[in-house]
Amino acid sequence: MGEQEKNLVLHEKGDGIAILRLNRPKRRNALSAGLIQSLIEVLRELDLDDDCRAIVLTGEGACFCAGGDLAGGLMSQGGAVAAHEGRAEFGQLFKLMRGHSAILIAAVNGDAMGGGLGLAACCDLVVADPDSRFGTPEIKLGLFPWVILAVLNRHVGQKRLMEMVMLGQKLTALEARDVGLINRLSEPGSVVEEARQLAVDVASQAPIPLKLGKAAFYHVADQSIDEAIGFLNAQLTLNLLTEDAM
């Protein structure tokens, strides 16, 4: 895995709900190569678990995720080519989350910066503590939020997002809600509990249309209106043939 740490993703499951905790609190849950790979492995296992209907993703300790771990080998481990291929795993994680059979809910319990912001935004729903912050500080480190742009530009308006990434801005939870990055604010200190209740509410819906609907939601986002209407009509026909609709 490339690092000595163990149990990089804490995992508990019950009643169709899985709770995953990024477990590098001493590094503010920064995304090392090992953490990314561990998260991919756990999510793949849950994708094959028919009993898992919703997943809550949060951070251990006081931070959700501080972004990419620049000191943890993510940028340079194994030479330029190997590092490039390793960083591609981050994009694979986003693809896995977007296509996952379960509904993913981020419980943002503190800062979600850079790659951590991308991780939260890639979840289907986001609940945030009122003291959490969201930002793209990469430009201040001589970088740019490259990979997460694929996610952020599907949530935030272009002018507002351009300002964020060019100035390395940090948003309050209220500001993040206003620009479309989160769904709701929790009561202080209860973000995981409220995200879990949201997961329970989601998991109580009819499973087949929920799974089909999530896949279609993202599929049509990249289609023209004519393509989307034809695709969605076909999905409606499929939905009507399921036991849930019957």
GIWOJO-V577063 format. One record per backbone hydrogen bond with DSSP energy under -0.5 kcal/mol. CO is the residue of the C=O (numbers start at 1). NH is the residue of the N-H. If there is no record, write none. Layout:
co->CO nh->NH
co->CO nh->NH
//
This chain:
co->8 nh->23
co->10 nh->21
co->12 nh->19
co->14 nh->17
co->16 nh->53
co->16 nh->54
co->17 nh->14
co->18 nh->20
co->18 nh->56
co->19 nh->12
co->20 nh->58
co->21 nh->10
co->22 nh->60
co->24 nh->27
co->24 nh->29
co->25 nh->28
co->27 nh->30
co->28 nh->66
co->30 nh->32
co->31 nh->69
co->32 nh->36
co->33 nh->37
co->34 nh->38
co->35 nh->39
co->36 nh->40
co->37 nh->41
co->38 nh->42
co->39 nh->43
co->40 nh->44
co->41 nh->45
co->42 nh->46
co->43 nh->47
co->44 nh->48
co->45 nh->48
co->46 nh->49
co->48 nh->50
co->49 nh->52
co->51 nh->53
co->53 nh->103
co->54 nh->18
co->55 nh->57
co->55 nh->105
co->56 nh->20
co->57 nh->107
co->58 nh->22
co->60 nh->63
co->65 nh->113
co->67 nh->31
co->68 nh->70
co->69 nh->72
co->69 nh->74
co->72 nh->33
co->73 nh->77
co->76 nh->79
co->79 nh->83
co->80 nh->84
co->81 nh->85
co->82 nh->86
co->83 nh->87
co->84 nh->88
co->86 nh->89
co->87 nh->90
co->87 nh->91
co->88 nh->92
co->89 nh->93
co->90 nh->94
co->91 nh->95
co->92 nh->96
co->93 nh->97
co->94 nh->98
co->95 nh->99
co->97 nh->100
co->102 nh->104
co->103 nh->55
co->104 nh->124
co->104 nh->125
co->105 nh->57
co->106 nh->108
co->106 nh->127
co->107 nh->109
co->108 nh->129
co->111 nh->64
co->111 nh->65
co->112 nh->135
co->113 nh->116
co->114 nh->117
co->114 nh->118
co->115 nh->119
co->116 nh->120
co->117 nh->121
co->118 nh->122
co->119 nh->123
co->120 nh->123
co->125 nh->106
co->126 nh->183
co->126 nh->184
co->127 nh->108
co->128 nh->186
co->129 nh->132
co->130 nh->173
co->132 nh->173
co->133 nh->112
co->134 nh->171
co->135 nh->114
co->136 nh->139
co->137 nh->140
co->138 nh->141
co->138 nh->143
co->139 nh->142
co->144 nh->146
co->145 nh->149
co->146 nh->149
co->147 nh->150
co->148 nh->151
co->148 nh->152
co->149 nh->153
co->151 nh->154
co->152 nh->155
co->152 nh->156
co->157 nh->161
co->158 nh->162
co->159 nh->163
co->160 nh->164
co->161 nh->165
co->162 nh->166
co->163 nh->167
co->164 nh->168
co->164 nh->169
co->169 nh->136
co->171 nh->134
co->172 nh->176
co->173 nh->177
co->174 nh->178
co->175 nh->179
co->176 nh->181
co->176 nh->182
co->177 nh->180
co->184 nh->128
co->187 nh->190
co->190 nh->194
co->191 nh->195
co->192 nh->196
co->193 nh->197
co->194 nh->198
co->195 nh->199
co->196 nh->200
co->197 nh->201
co->198 nh->202
co->199 nh->203
co->200 nh->204
co->202 nh->205
co->206 nh->210
co->207 nh->211
co->208 nh->212
co->209 nh->213
co->210 nh->214
co->211 nh->215
co->212 nh->216
co->213 nh->217
co->214 nh->218
co->215 nh->219
co->216 nh->220
co->217 nh->221
co->218 nh->222
co->219 nh->222
co->220 nh->223
co->224 nh->228
co->225 nh->229
co->226 nh->230
co->227 nh->231
co->228 nh->232
co->229 nh->233
co->230 nh->234
co->231 nh->235
co->232 nh->236
co->233 nh->237
co->234 nh->238
co->235 nh->239
co->236 nh->240
co->237 nh->241
co->238 nh->241
co->239 nh->242
co->242 nh->246
//
